Amino acid sequence: MAVIGFIGSGNIGQVIARQAIASGHDVVMSNSRGPHTLTRLIDALGPRARAATSEQAGAAGDLVVVAIPFRNVLQIPVQPLAGKIVIDANNYFAPRDGQVPAIDNGDTAASEMLAAHLTATRVVKAFNAIMAAHIIEHARPPGTPRRRAIPIAGDDDQAKRAVTEFIDQIGFDVVDAGPLVDGRSIDPMDAWGPVLDADALRAAMASRTQH
C-alpha cells in the first residue's frame, strides 16, 4: 500500500483521501493555512491520516494529489515533488482564476502549465471530469459491470499506469485521453463529466474530438 500526499484538502481532496484510506492507503493532508487547521479533518479520516505542510505532504507521498484552485499552482513547492508522480485534479476556470491567454488561445493546457512548474515530476491529469460527491457515490469494486470510468491524460506511460491502478483501487475504470496537451478535452467534460462506463466514455470522447 502507498502513501498518498495531498496538496489541497478541499472537497475533492477529502473525498479522494477517504477512498484512498478505504483502499488501505495512508494519506498526508495539507492546505495553505497550515496543519493546525486540519485537526477536525484528520480526526474524521482516522488513524491512517495525518496533517502536514505542503512541503511535507509532497515529500511523503508515493503519489501526490494536487487539488487546489488553478490560480495557486505556482505556489506549489517544487523540490519536495522532484521525481514524484503528481495527480493534477485542478480545472482552469477563468472567472475564478483570472484569464490565462495561453490557455484561452489553445497554446497550452492547464496541466501542461503545472508540469512546466514542477519540472522534475510526472504529471497525470485525473479527477477533473467528476463531481467530488460522485467519487464516493459512484465508486464500485473492480470488475463491476458498467462501472463508471473517468478520463486521465499524461505524457509518461509508467505514471499513467500507476495512476490507473490507484483509480481502479478506489472505485473507477479509466480511459486514457492521451498526452497532457489533450487534457483540455476533459477540462471538464460537459460540466463535470457524463456518468459512463469505459466503452461509452471512449465513444463520447472520440465524438468530442471530431467536433
N, C-alpha and C positions, 0 to 999 in steps of 0.2 A: 504494500500500500504506500501511497505517496503523501507528501506534504503539499498542500495547495496554498500558496500565498495569495492574498487579496490586497490590491491597491484600490481602495474604494469599498465601502461597506454599506452602500445604499441598498435599495430594493433588489436589484439584480445580483449584487454581490452576496447578499444574505441568502437568497434562495439557492444560488449555486452552492454556497457553503453548506446549507442544510442537506442538499442532495449528496454532496461530497462526503459529509460525515456519515450519512445513512449508508453509503457505499464502502465505509471502512477507512476513509482517509482522515488525516488530521488537517486542520486549517489554521492559518495565521492571518488574522484580520487587521487591517489598518485603515485609517482615514486621514483627512487633512488636519483634524483637530487634536489628534494625539490619542494614545492608548487609554488614557484615563476616561475618555468619553465613551468607551466601548464596553464598560463593565456590564451593563444590562444585557447587551447582545451576547457577550461571552457566556454569561450565566444561562441565557436561553439556549445557546448552542450546545453547552455541556462540556465535558472534560476533554473532548478531542479538539477544542478550540482555545486559542489564546490571542491576546491583543499585542500589538507591536507597532513600531513606527513603520512608515512605508519602506524605509531602507531595510529594516529587519525582516519585514514580510517578504520583500523581494529576494533577499539573500537566503531565506529559509525555504522558499518554495521550490519543489521539483518542477511544478508548473506554477505560473503566476498569472492570475486573472486581473486584468486592468478594467475597472468598472467605474470610471469617473467621467464627468462631462468632458467632451472633446476639447473644450477651451482650456482645460487644465493639463493636457497631456504633456506639455513641455516642462511641467514641474515634476514629472516622474523621475526619480533618481536613476541615473544611467549605470553607474558602476556595479551596484548590487545585482543588477539584472544581466550582467555580461554572461553569455553562454547559456542563458535560460530560454525555455520555450514560454512565450507570452501569449495568452489568450486575450485578444482585444474584443471586449464586449461593448465598445463605445459606438455611438452613432453621431455623425455630424448633423447638427440641427441649427441652421443659421440664426433663427430668431433667438435662440438661447446662447449660442457660441460666438455669434458675430460672423460676418461674411468672410469667407476664405476664398479669394478669387481663383486660386489654383485648383481648388476642388470644384467650385462653381463652373469653371471653364472646362472641366474634364481633363486637366493636365495631370492630375494625380488623384489618389483616393485617400480617404481619411486614414485607413490603416497603413498605407504607404508612408504617410507623414509620421505616424507613430514609429514605424520601423526605421525611418531616417533619423529619428531622435534617439532610439535605442539601437545604436549601430551594431552592437555585438550580440543581439538577441535574434531569435527566430519567432516572428510574429505570425499568429494564426487568428484570423477574424472568425468569431463564433458568438452565438447568443445575441446577435444583432437583430434577428428577424423573429423574435419570440417574446411575448409579454412575460414579465417577471413571474406573475402568478401562474402562468402555464407551465413553468419549469417544475413546479410542484404538482399541479393538477393533471398534466398530460404525461408525466413520466410513467413508463411501463418497463417491465423486465425485458432483457434481451430475448429475442425470438417471438415476442408477442405479435400476432398477425396485425397488419395495418398499423403498426407502431408509428407514432409521429416522427418525422425526420426534420432536422434543421440543417441549414447550409453552413459551410465553412469555406474560407479562402486562405491561401498562403503560398509562399514561394518555396518552402522546404518540405519535401515529401516525408522525411522522418518526423518532423514536427507535426505535420498533419496526421500522421498515423497515431502519434501519442495523444493528440487532442481527440481524435476519433475514438480511441479506446476509452478515454475519460468520459466523453459524452455518452458512449454506449453504457458505461457503468452506471451513470446517473439517470438513465432512462430514455435515451433517444437514439434513433438511427441518424446517419449523417449522409449528406450529399455534398460532394466536392464541387464548389463553384469555380475552381481554377486558381490562378495566381492572385496575389493581393490586389493588383490593379482591377481585377474583376469583382473584388469585394463590393464595389459600388453598386453592383446589381442586387445586393442583399442589404441595402443600407437605408431603411429596412424594406422588406418586401411587403407591399400592399398594406401599409400601416400595421406593422408588427407580425406579418407573416401569415400565410394560409396554413390551416391545420391539415397537413397532407402526409401520406406515407412516402417512402423514398421514391417509388416509381412515379407517383403523381407529382412530387416536388421536382424531380428531374424534368418532367414534361412541362411543368409551369415555368421553370427557369429557362428552358430552351425556347419556349414561346416568347418570354420576355426579351431575350437577346435578339430575337428576329424582328422586333418592332422598334 
